[in-house]
Amino acid sequence: IEAELVKGTVNLLDAYVQYNGVKNLVFTVGQQKAPFGLEANSTDALNSFLERGMANAAFGAVGAERRVGATVAYQTDKLNATIGVFGSGEAVQRNESTPDETYGVNGRITWDPILDTGRLLHVGASAYKVAGIAGHTLSNIGDRPGSRIDGGRLVQATITGTAPSGLAPTGARNATYYGLEAAGVFGPFSLQGEYNHLSVDRFGTASTVNFDGYYVFGSFFITGESRVFKNGNVDRIKPFTDFNPRKGGWGAFELLARYDVLDLTDGGLQSIAGNPVNKKGDSWTLGLNWYLNPNVRFVANYIQFKGENSPLVFPVPAASRLNGPGTTAKGDVFGTRLQVDF
């Protein structure tokens, strides 16, 4: 069981039962992370930047993240695969008057043909398909620009289950996702990237909506350490020397740079309440990670972002947010975090 305390509220993150009595197999039942991509399936505290890539968060919210379900995983040092069936999260409340919850199938497979200390080659793929979308509506598909200090999304799209006057129903029937991932570690240098694609099938003659996103980043440990992977996910960094000035120890220092894109552009959305066609956001991030020891890290990110037809420009009312002319948002963020995890 894992929970979090946020603003005085306790949220249940993970609550599951696991059985590993069969060699290389792990069976899990309960609320858990659905198989979905490298950053999403790695422990949040171990990811390299303040926040995951935008497409990971945007598309994960549709059919992944933490959900109630059952999975079976095949685990070895180099080859790992997981498949599962899922409903919605534990916080979803149901009664006889509410629609059935979303249900779907998720899977992920990874292979690390090179897996040595300071040397890694990692490739993987993931996919899901979800149906039974509540109200046939997918609201606020999008994400913030690399920082979560507020709720403002850089770009967002909504597929509504209610037809505008005079138009055929355009609600979401089901959603299909696939993603590719790759990473390489070469001593103190590393590269990592993911590509994400989401297709939403709609009712009637409405066209299928397609969204894309990707990120790529590089990092370098100026103190000589290497990034670590385990069972297809990012693992904990252990500095050569922990922070202890009296003994000459200063921890590990990592420099990073990332380019991140979320493209929610699709001509099929133009007919819905006058949605603008172009909805593309991108950002550049420069980062510094200071690992004082394996459990304490200081993170600093400088982010420069831009979003076309962004809700950041006209946050209210909704009509202005969708139809405002020249709604290109540009900005800069400097964010820091001191985290302790165990």
N, C-alpha and C positions, 0 to 999 in steps of 0.2 A: 504494500500500500504506500502511495506517495501523495502528499497533499501540499498546497501552497497557501500562504497567508498574504492576501493583497487587500490593502485598505480596510483592514478589520474583518474581511470575509475569508473564510476557509473554503478553498476549492479542492475537490478531489481530482487528482491528475491520473494516477494509475491505481487500479484495484483489480488484481487478477490472481489466478491460481496457475502454477506452472509445473509441468512434469517433464523430466529429462532422463527417465530410466531406460530409454532406448538409445544406443550409440549414435551420436551425431544428430539426433532429433530432439527438438524441444516443442512441446505442446503447451499452448497458452490459451486460457479462457478468461474473459473479463474485459474491463476497460484498459486499453493499451494503445500504444502508437501503432497506427496502421502502416504497413510497408509503403514507403514513399520517399525515394531520393536520399542522397547522401547527407546533406545538411539537416533535413527534417528528421531522419532516423538516428543521427548522432545526438548525443546528449547536448542540450542547449548550452550548458555551461562550457562545453569544450569547443564550440564553433569559433572560428577565427575572428569574426567581426561582432560589433554590437548586435546586429540583427542579420537574419538569413537573407538570401536573395529575394527580391520582390515576388517573382513567379512562384517560388517555393511556398510562400505564405498565402498568396492569392489562390493558387490552384489546390493547395493542401486543404484550405477551408471548405472547398466544395466536396471532396470525397476522401480526405485522409485525416491528418491530425490524430487526436485521441478519440477512440470510439469503442463501443462495446462490441466484442466479437470473439471469434475463435481462430487461431492460427496454428500452423505447423511450420517449423523452421528446420532446415538442414544446415548444420554449421560445421565447418572445418576451418583450418587456418587460412586457406586461400579461396575456397569456394563456399559461398553462402547464399541460400535461397529461402524466401518466406512467402507463403500464400495464406490468405485468410478471407473469411466472410464477416461482414460488419453491418451493424445498424447505426444508429446515431449515438451521440455522447450520453453519459449518464445524467446530465443536467436537463435533458429533454423531458418535459412532463406531458403525459398522454392521458386522455380519458375517452369516453365513448363518442364525444363530439369532435375530436381532433382527427386529422387525417393520419394514415399510417406513416411511420417514420421512414426515412431514407434507408435503403439497403444496397449493398454492393459487394464486389469482390476486389481485393487488392493483392498485388504481388510485386516482389523485388528480387533480383538476382545480381550478385557481384562476384567478380573474379580478380584475384590479386596474383598474377603470374610471377611477379617479383615481390618478395616480402622478406626483406632483411633489415637489419639495423642501419638506418641512414639511406636505404634504397627501397623504393616502392614503385610499382606500376599497378594502378587500380582502374578497373572499368566496371560498369554496371548499367542496369536498365530497370525501370519500374513502370507499373501501369495500374489503372483501376477503371472500373465501370460502376456507376451508381444509377439507381432508378428510384421511383417513388418519391421524387423531389417534392417536398411539402409546398402546397399551393402552386406548384409548377413555376415557382419563382426562385431565382438565384439573385440575391440582393448584394450589392456592394462588392462585386468581384474586383479586387484591387489590393493595394498595400501602400503603406507609408514609405517615404524615401530613405530607408536605412536607419530611421530613428523612430522610437515609439513614445516620445514625450507627450504627444497628444493623439487624437483620433483622425487627424487630417490625412486622407489618402492622396497620393500624387496623381494617380489615375484610377478610375473605377468604371465599371459597367454593370448594368442591371438587366436581367432577362425576366420580364414580368409575366405572370400568369393571367393577367387581366388585359383583354384586348382593348386598345384605344377605339374611340367611336368610329365606326365605318370600316374597321380593319378586321381581318381574320385573327383568331387566337394565335398568339406567338409564344406561349409558355413553354418552359423547359420540360421535355419528356425524359431525357436521361443525359448523363455526362460521361465522356470517355477521356481518359488522360494517358499519356505516355511520356516518359522522360529518360534521358541518357545522362550518364555521369562518368567522369574520368578524373584521375589525379595521379601525380607523379612526385616522388621525393628523391632529390639528388643531393645527399648530404644536407647542408643548411638551406638549400634552395628547394622550393616546392611550387607546383602549379596545380590548380583545381578548377573545374568548371562543370556546369550542368545546363542541359537544354530541356525545356518543358513545353508541352503542347496540350491544350485543352479544347475538346470539341463538345458543343452542346447541341443535341438534337432537339428540334422544336416540333410542335404539333402542326397538323394541317400541311399547307404548302409553304410554310415559313422555312427559310433556308437554315442549314446548319451553321452555327456560329463557331468560329475558330479563333483561339487566342494563343499567343506564344510568349516565351520569355527565356532568358538565359543570363548567366553570369560567368565571368572568368576572373581568377585572381592569382597573384603570385606572392610569395613570401620569402623572406631571407632572415635567418637567425644570425645576428652579428656576433653572438657569443658561441656559435658553432653547433648548437643542438639541431635536431631533426624532428619534423612532425612524425607522429606515430598513428598507425591504423591497427585495428583489431576487429576480426569478424566482419569485415566490410564497412566499418564505421570509424570515425575519428576517435582517437584515444588520447589519454592524458599526457601532457608534456612534463618531463622531469628535468629540471635544470641541472647542469653539471655541478653547480654549487648553489645551495639555497641562500637567500638573502640573510647575511650576517656580517655587517661591516667590520665587526671586531676581528673576524677571521678572514677578512678579505673577500667575502662572498656577496655578490650583487644580483644573483638570480640570472634569468635568461631574458634576452631582448630580441623581439621579432618585428621586422618592418614588413608592411603589406600594402598592396594596391589592388583595387577591384573595379571592374566595369560591370554594371548591372542594368538589364533592360527588361521591361514589361510592356508588351504590345497588345492592347485590347482593341485594336482597329479591326472592324468588320463592317462591310457595307450593309449587311443584313440588319444591323441594329439601327440604321438611320430612320426606319419607319416607326420605331417605337418612341413616341413622345418627342420626336425631333432630336433624338440623340445625335451628337456630332459623330462623324465617321472616324476621324483620327483621334485615337486615344493611346498615345505612346509616352512612356516615361523612361528616363534613364538617369543614371547617377555614376559619378566617379567617387571612390573612397580611398583615402590614404589612412593607414592605421599603424599604431604602435602597440604591441603587447609586451608588458613587463611581467614575467612570471617570477614572483618572489619565492615561491616554492610550488610543489605540485598542486596545492589546494588554494593558493591565493594568487590572483592576477589583477593587474591594472590594465584597462583597455582605454585607448584614446583613438577616436575616429574623426576625421574631417571629411565631410560629404558635400559635394556640389551636385545639385539635381536640376532636372528640367522635365516638365510634363505638359503635353499638348492637350487642350481642352480639360484642364485639371480642375477638380472640385476645390482645390486650395484657393483659387482665385475668387469664385463666387460660392461660398459655403452655404448660404441661405438666400432666398428660398430655393426649393428643389428645382423650380422652373428655370431660375437663373443659372443654377449649377449645370443643367443639361444644355441650355441654349445660349449662354452668354458668348458674345463674339470675342475672338482674340484671347481666349482664356488660356494662355500659356503661362505656366508657373515656373519661376526660376528661384533658386535659393541656395543657401549654404547652412550647414549644420556642423557644430563642433560638439561632440558628445564624449563623455568619459564614464567609466564604471569601475568600481573597486569591488571585486566579487570574492567570496569565500564559499567553496563548495566541498562537500565531503560525502 
